[in-house]
Structure formats: structure tokens, C-alpha cells
Amino acid sequence: MPNPQAEVRAERADQADLLATLTPEQWHAPTLCAGWRVREVIAHTTMPYRTSTARVLLDLARARGDVNRMADRAARRDAARMTPDRLIAALRDNIDHPWTPPGGGAEGALSHDLIHGLDITVGLGLDRRPPPERVGLVLAGLRPRNIGFFGTDLTGVSLRATDLDWTYGSGSPGRGAAQDLLLVVCGRRLPPGRLEGPAARRFTTAA
């Protein structure tokens, strides 16, 4: 079984290397995370390393306790004032940072980093494939409350990974790589051609 903390470090290092290859146009391109470009996504994932607890609490108070609103405002603010080089440095310099989401542990940190990394690469159409075992760690930790957080309706659907021994639900089948099914579970709509089966259209953007 892969070590979650080691996979967190590996995922951050992989992302930093990939981000260093992006063009200015790609940094301004949309991702699967609705309303966020690459800049906002990386501003968001590096926020825990750059922001004091006091600033987070202040931002949360200004957002009237709405965590999603706070995260969106912070990501847009920081993306506007930080260059791509500074954002990459914030990630690369914190590969070993111990941050974990409240109650999430290392698996939660891996989930956060991995999902947002896929938001970028799939959104840009890049053929980056994190190791299936890394994706499997995140999928293995999913519980109904996690899926409920994203508001994803998986009623009547059976998701089946083609590169891992992983299934979820029952009903109309939808097959694809584990990383794509992880995005489905998290409420993302995928580009055409990444899923197979009768349920694929339900989670795919129009061509």
C-alpha cells in the first residue's frame, strides 16, 4: 500500500515540474474547476502554505462563514497579485509542508492536491496520468459524506475503473480511468471520449 504522505510529496513535485512547462496562455486558460483558471487553482492549493491562521479567520468572517466563498475570493485575490513563477515557487518550496485539511489527514491533503491537479491537466487537455495507485488511495478513502460534499448525483450509476480494481454504485455502467472517475465523483464534467458506457453522457460535456 502506498504511503499517503510520500504520495503527497510526489504529487506536489510532479505538479511543480508540469506547471513550469506551461505557456502564459495556459496559465490563463480555464480548468474543470468552474470559474477558475490555472492561476486561481494554484493560488488556492498553495494558500495553506502562504496564509496565516489569523488571515484565514479574517477572510472567513468577511465571507460570513461560507468556506467556499472565502476560498473563491482568496484564490482570485492571490492569483491577481502573484506571477506564475511565484505560484510555482510557493508549491515547490512546500513539497514537504505538513498541511492537512481539517479531519482529513494525509489522505485528505492528497485528495485536495490530486483533484485540483487533474482539474488543470484534464481542463488543458494534457496527457498527464498520475500513478493509478496514487489515485486509488484517494478513491479508497471516499465515503458518502465526501461525495455529498460535492453534491454529485450518482443515483442509478455504476462506476467502474479500467485501470484499478474499483467500483462504486449500481445501475447504468460508466467506465473509465480511475482519475476520470474521481473527477466524476467530485462533480466535474469531463471532455468527450474519456468515459465509456451508457452513463458516460451524463458526466460528459457536449462535443
C-alpha contacts under 8 A as a table, 3 or more apart, distances in Angstrom:
res1	aa1	res2	aa2	distance
2	P	6	A	7.75
2	P	7	E	7.17
2	P	133	E	7.08
2	P	134	R	7.27
2	P	137	L	7.59
3	N	6	A	5.34
3	N	7	E	6.23
4	P	7	E	5.05
4	P	8	V	6.23
4	P	106	A	5.70
4	P	107	E	5.77
4	P	110	L	7.04
4	P	137	L	7.38
5	Q	8	V	4.99
5	Q	9	R	6.44
5	Q	106	A	5.57
5	Q	107	E	7.67
5	Q	110	L	7.77
6	A	9	R	5.21
6	A	10	A	6.23
7	E	10	A	4.92
7	E	11	E	5.94
7	E	110	L	7.02
7	E	134	R	6.50
8	V	11	E	5.19
8	V	12	R	6.26
8	V	95	I	7.83
8	V	106	A	7.32
8	V	109	A	6.87
8	V	110	L	5.03
8	V	113	D	7.54
9	R	12	R	5.31
9	R	13	A	6.19
9	R	95	I	5.26
9	R	96	D	5.98
10	A	13	A	5.14
10	A	14	D	6.06
10	A	95	I	7.97
11	E	14	D	5.12
11	E	15	Q	6.14
11	E	110	L	7.65
11	E	113	D	7.20
11	E	114	L	6.78
11	E	130	P	7.89
12	R	15	Q	5.13
12	R	16	A	6.14
12	R	91	L	6.83
12	R	92	R	7.14
12	R	95	I	5.63
12	R	113	D	7.20
13	A	16	A	5.16
13	A	17	D	6.31
13	A	92	R	6.49
13	A	95	I	6.35
14	D	17	D	5.28
14	D	18	L	6.28
15	Q	18	L	5.05
15	Q	19	L	5.99
15	Q	117	G	6.84
16	A	19	L	5.17
16	A	20	A	6.31
16	A	88	I	5.87
16	A	91	L	6.37
16	A	92	R	5.79
17	D	20	A	5.36
17	D	21	T	7.07
18	L	21	T	5.45
18	L	22	L	7.05
19	L	22	L	5.39
19	L	88	I	6.79
20	A	85	D	7.87
20	A	88	I	7.01
22	L	25	E	7.98
22	L	26	Q	5.86
22	L	27	W	6.68
23	T	26	Q	5.16
23	T	27	W	6.49
24	P	27	W	5.15
24	P	28	H	6.63
25	E	28	H	5.26
25	E	29	A	6.29
26	Q	29	A	4.85
26	Q	38	V	7.23
26	Q	124	L	7.30
27	W	37	R	6.81
27	W	38	V	5.05
27	W	39	R	5.70
27	W	84	P	7.39
28	H	37	R	5.57
28	H	38	V	6.22
28	H	39	R	6.62
29	A	37	R	5.26
29	A	38	V	6.26
29	A	124	L	7.29
30	P	33	C	7.90
30	P	34	A	7.96
30	P	35	G	7.23
30	P	36	W	6.02
30	P	37	R	4.21
30	P	38	V	6.47
30	P	123	G	6.73
30	P	124	L	7.56
31	T	34	A	6.93
31	T	35	G	7.84
31	T	36	W	6.19
31	T	37	R	5.48
31	T	38	V	6.25
31	T	119	D	5.45
31	T	120	I	5.13
31	T	121	T	7.86
31	T	122	V	7.58
31	T	123	G	4.42
31	T	124	L	6.70
32	L	36	W	7.94
32	L	119	D	4.66
32	L	120	I	6.76
32	L	122	V	7.25
32	L	123	G	5.17
32	L	188	R	6.35
32	L	189	R	7.36
32	L	190	L	7.86
33	C	36	W	5.72
33	C	37	R	7.91
33	C	41	V	7.62
33	C	116	H	7.60
33	C	119	D	5.85
33	C	188	R	7.41
36	W	39	R	7.45
36	W	40	E	5.31
36	W	41	V	6.23
37	R	40	E	5.38
37	R	41	V	6.45
38	V	41	V	5.18
38	V	42	I	6.33
38	V	120	I	6.08
39	R	42	I	5.49
39	R	43	A	6.09
39	R	79	A	5.38
39	R	84	P	7.13
39	R	87	L	7.96
40	E	43	A	4.95
40	E	44	H	6.05
40	E	75	A	5.03
40	E	76	R	5.76
40	E	78	D	7.60
40	E	79	A	5.23
41	V	44	H	5.09
41	V	45	T	6.28
41	V	75	A	7.08
41	V	116	H	6.71
41	V	120	I	7.66
42	I	45	T	5.06
42	I	46	T	6.01
42	I	87	L	6.61
43	A	46	T	5.44
43	A	47	M	5.96
43	A	74	A	7.98
43	A	75	A	5.20
43	A	76	R	7.77
43	A	78	D	5.90
43	A	79	A	5.55
43	A	87	L	6.58
44	H	47	M	5.18
44	H	71	A	6.94
44	H	72	D	7.98
44	H	74	A	7.27
44	H	75	A	4.93
45	T	48	P	7.13
45	T	112	H	7.60
45	T	113	D	6.65
45	T	116	H	7.55
46	T	49	Y	5.54
46	T	50	R	6.57
46	T	87	L	7.53
46	T	90	A	6.30
46	T	91	L	5.99
47	M	50	R	5.15
47	M	51	T	5.72
47	M	75	A	7.79
48	P	51	T	5.61
48	P	52	S	7.78
48	P	99	W	6.91
49	Y	90	A	7.44
49	Y	94	N	6.88
49	Y	97	H	7.24
49	Y	99	W	7.48
50	R	90	A	7.46
51	T	55	R	6.34
51	T	56	V	6.73
52	S	55	R	5.24
52	S	56	V	6.36
53	T	56	V	5.07
53	T	57	L	6.19
54	A	57	L	5.19
54	A	58	L	6.19
55	R	58	L	5.01
55	R	59	D	6.10
56	V	59	D	5.12
56	V	60	L	6.05
57	L	60	L	4.96
57	L	61	A	6.11
58	L	61	A	5.11
58	L	62	R	6.27
59	D	62	R	5.07
59	D	63	A	6.22
59	D	70	M	6.01
59	D	74	A	7.75
60	L	63	A	4.98
60	L	64	R	6.29
60	L	65	G	5.20
60	L	66	D	6.67
60	L	67	V	6.50
60	L	70	M	5.57
61	A	64	R	4.94
61	A	65	G	5.60
62	R	65	G	7.55
62	R	70	M	7.76
63	A	66	D	5.48
63	A	67	V	7.43
63	A	69	R	6.05
63	A	70	M	5.38
65	G	70	M	7.92
66	D	69	R	5.36
66	D	70	M	6.21
67	V	70	M	5.05
67	V	71	A	6.10
68	N	71	A	5.10
68	N	72	D	6.16
69	R	72	D	5.16
69	R	73	R	6.20
70	M	73	R	5.27
70	M	74	A	6.11
71	A	74	A	5.18
71	A	75	A	6.01
72	D	75	A	5.20
72	D	76	R	6.22
73	R	76	R	5.30
73	R	77	R	6.07
74	A	77	R	5.07
74	A	78	D	6.01
75	A	78	D	5.33
75	A	79	A	5.88
76	R	79	A	5.16
76	R	80	A	6.17
77	R	80	A	5.38
77	R	81	R	6.68
78	D	81	R	5.27
78	D	82	M	5.93
79	A	82	M	5.43
79	A	83	T	7.52
80	A	83	T	7.98
82	M	86	R	5.96
82	M	87	L	6.45
83	T	86	R	5.23
83	T	87	L	6.34
84	P	87	L	5.03
84	P	88	I	6.11
85	D	88	I	5.14
85	D	89	A	6.13
86	R	89	A	5.01
86	R	90	A	6.11
87	L	90	A	5.04
87	L	91	L	6.45
88	I	91	L	5.17
88	I	92	R	6.05
89	A	92	R	4.99
89	A	93	D	5.68
90	A	93	D	5.47
90	A	94	N	6.37
91	L	94	N	5.33
91	L	95	I	6.37
92	R	95	I	5.51
93	D	96	D	7.96
94	N	97	H	4.86
99	W	109	A	7.08
100	T	103	G	7.82
100	T	104	G	6.23
100	T	105	G	5.40
100	T	106	A	6.02
100	T	108	G	6.37
100	T	109	A	4.93
101	P	104	G	5.12
101	P	105	G	6.71
101	P	108	G	6.09
101	P	109	A	6.18
102	P	105	G	7.54
103	G	108	G	7.95
104	G	107	E	6.37
104	G	108	G	4.23
104	G	109	A	6.92
105	G	108	G	5.28
105	G	109	A	6.57
106	A	109	A	5.03
106	A	110	L	6.17
107	E	110	L	5.06
107	E	111	S	6.11
107	E	137	L	7.21
107	E	138	V	6.50
107	E	141	G	7.29
108	G	111	S	5.00
108	G	112	H	6.17
108	G	138	V	7.86
109	A	112	H	5.14
109	A	113	D	6.23
110	L	113	D	5.25
110	L	114	L	5.79
110	L	138	V	7.08
111	S	114	L	5.24
111	S	115	I	5.88
111	S	138	V	5.54
112	H	115	I	5.62
112	H	116	H	6.33
113	D	116	H	5.47
113	D	117	G	6.02
114	L	117	G	5.00
114	L	118	L	6.25
114	L	135	V	7.73
115	I	118	L	5.15
115	I	119	D	6.23
115	I	182	L	7.64
115	I	183	L	6.91
116	H	119	D	4.77
116	H	120	I	6.51
117	G	120	I	5.28
117	G	121	T	6.40
118	L	121	T	5.07
118	L	122	V	5.57
118	L	123	G	7.62
118	L	179	Q	7.71
118	L	183	L	7.72
119	D	122	V	5.77
119	D	123	G	5.72
119	D	183	L	7.97
120	I	123	G	5.14
120	I	124	L	6.06
121	T	124	L	5.13
121	T	125	G	6.02
121	T	126	L	5.00
121	T	127	D	7.20
121	T	128	R	6.47
122	V	125	G	4.92
122	V	126	L	5.97
122	V	127	D	7.59
122	V	128	R	7.98
122	V	190	L	7.91
122	V	191	P	7.97
123	G	126	L	7.74
129	R	132	P	7.89
129	R	179	Q	7.84
130	P	134	R	6.79
130	P	135	V	7.03
130	P	179	Q	7.76
131	P	134	R	5.33
131	P	135	V	6.67
132	P	135	V	5.02
132	P	136	G	5.91
132	P	163	D	6.87
132	P	164	L	6.80
132	P	178	A	6.75
132	P	179	Q	7.45
133	E	136	G	4.80
133	E	137	L	6.38
133	E	164	L	7.95
134	R	137	L	5.37
134	R	138	V	7.03
135	V	138	V	5.37
135	V	139	L	6.35
135	V	178	A	6.60
135	V	179	Q	6.08
135	V	182	L	7.80
136	G	139	L	4.96
136	G	140	A	5.88
136	G	164	L	7.26
136	G	166	W	7.95
136	G	178	A	7.24
137	L	140	A	5.22
137	L	141	G	6.51
138	V	141	G	5.30
138	V	142	L	6.67
139	L	142	L	5.34
139	L	166	W	7.99
139	L	182	L	6.77
142	L	146	N	5.94
142	L	147	I	7.10
143	R	146	N	5.24
143	R	147	I	6.56
144	P	147	I	5.15
144	P	148	G	5.94
145	R	148	G	4.82
145	R	149	F	6.20
146	N	149	F	5.22
146	N	150	F	7.14
147	I	150	F	5.51
147	I	151	G	6.60
147	I	152	T	6.35
147	I	185	V	6.34
147	I	186	C	6.66
148	G	151	G	4.91
148	G	152	T	6.52
150	F	185	V	7.78
150	F	186	C	5.53
150	F	187	G	5.94
151	G	187	G	6.93
152	T	184	V	7.93
152	T	185	V	6.30
152	T	186	C	6.61
152	T	187	G	5.12
154	L	157	V	5.53
154	L	169	G	7.41
154	L	185	V	7.79
155	T	169	G	7.78
155	T	171	G	7.97
156	G	169	G	7.35
156	G	170	S	5.96
156	G	171	G	4.49
156	G	172	S	6.07
157	V	169	G	5.89
157	V	170	S	5.35
157	V	171	G	4.50
157	V	172	S	4.71
157	V	173	P	5.90
157	V	174	G	7.04
157	V	199	A	6.72
158	S	167	T	6.97
158	S	168	Y	5.70
158	S	169	G	4.59
158	S	170	S	4.25
158	S	171	G	5.04
158	S	172	S	5.61
158	S	173	P	4.60
158	S	174	G	6.06
159	L	167	T	5.42
159	L	168	Y	5.12
159	L	169	G	6.46
159	L	170	S	7.74
159	L	173	P	5.90
159	L	174	G	4.91
159	L	175	R	5.91
159	L	181	L	7.01
160	R	166	W	6.10
160	R	167	T	4.52
160	R	168	Y	6.76
160	R	173	P	7.15
160	R	174	G	6.24
160	R	175	R	4.84
160	R	176	G	6.71
160	R	181	L	7.88
161	A	164	L	5.47
161	A	165	D	6.60
161	A	166	W	5.52
161	A	167	T	6.37
161	A	175	R	5.81
161	A	176	G	5.30
161	A	177	A	5.33
161	A	178	A	4.97
161	A	181	L	7.01
162	T	165	D	7.71
162	T	175	R	6.51
162	T	176	G	5.48
162	T	177	A	5.31
162	T	178	A	6.91
163	D	176	G	7.98
163	D	177	A	5.74
163	D	178	A	6.37
164	L	177	A	7.87
164	L	178	A	6.53
166	W	178	A	7.80
170	S	173	P	7.70
172	S	197	G	7.84
172	S	198	P	6.20
172	S	199	A	5.72
173	P	197	G	5.60
173	P	198	P	6.06
173	P	199	A	5.67
173	P	200	A	8.00
174	G	195	L	6.53
174	G	196	E	5.71
174	G	197	G	4.82
174	G	198	P	6.41
174	G	199	A	4.87
174	G	200	A	5.38
175	R	181	L	7.82
175	R	195	L	5.60
175	R	196	E	4.98
175	R	197	G	6.05
175	R	200	A	7.54
176	G	180	D	6.27
176	G	181	L	6.33
176	G	194	R	6.42
176	G	195	L	4.83
176	G	196	E	6.28
177	A	180	D	5.36
177	A	181	L	6.43
177	A	194	R	7.84
177	A	195	L	7.89
178	A	181	L	5.11
178	A	182	L	6.14
179	Q	182	L	5.06
179	Q	183	L	6.50
180	D	183	L	5.11
180	D	184	V	6.36
180	D	190	L	7.57
180	D	194	R	7.12
180	D	195	L	7.66
181	L	184	V	4.86
181	L	185	V	6.21
182	L	185	V	5.14
182	L	186	C	6.33
183	L	186	C	4.96
183	L	187	G	6.46
183	L	188	R	5.34
183	L	189	R	7.67
183	L	190	L	7.79
184	V	187	G	5.23
184	V	188	R	5.23
184	V	189	R	6.56
184	V	190	L	7.49
184	V	203	F	6.55
185	V	188	R	7.45
188	R	203	F	7.44
189	R	203	F	5.05
189	R	204	T	5.04
189	R	205	T	5.77
190	L	194	R	6.90
190	L	203	F	6.30
190	L	204	T	4.67
190	L	205	T	5.87
191	P	194	R	6.54
191	P	204	T	5.78
191	P	205	T	5.54
191	P	206	A	7.81
191	P	207	A	7.61
192	P	195	L	7.44
192	P	204	T	5.81
192	P	205	T	6.32
192	P	206	A	7.09
192	P	207	A	6.12
193	G	196	E	7.40
195	L	200	A	5.26
195	L	204	T	7.79
196	E	199	A	7.57
196	E	200	A	5.44
197	G	200	A	5.49
198	P	201	R	7.05
199	A	202	R	5.55
199	A	203	F	7.35
200	A	203	F	5.67
200	A	204	T	6.28
201	R	204	T	5.06
201	R	205	T	7.68
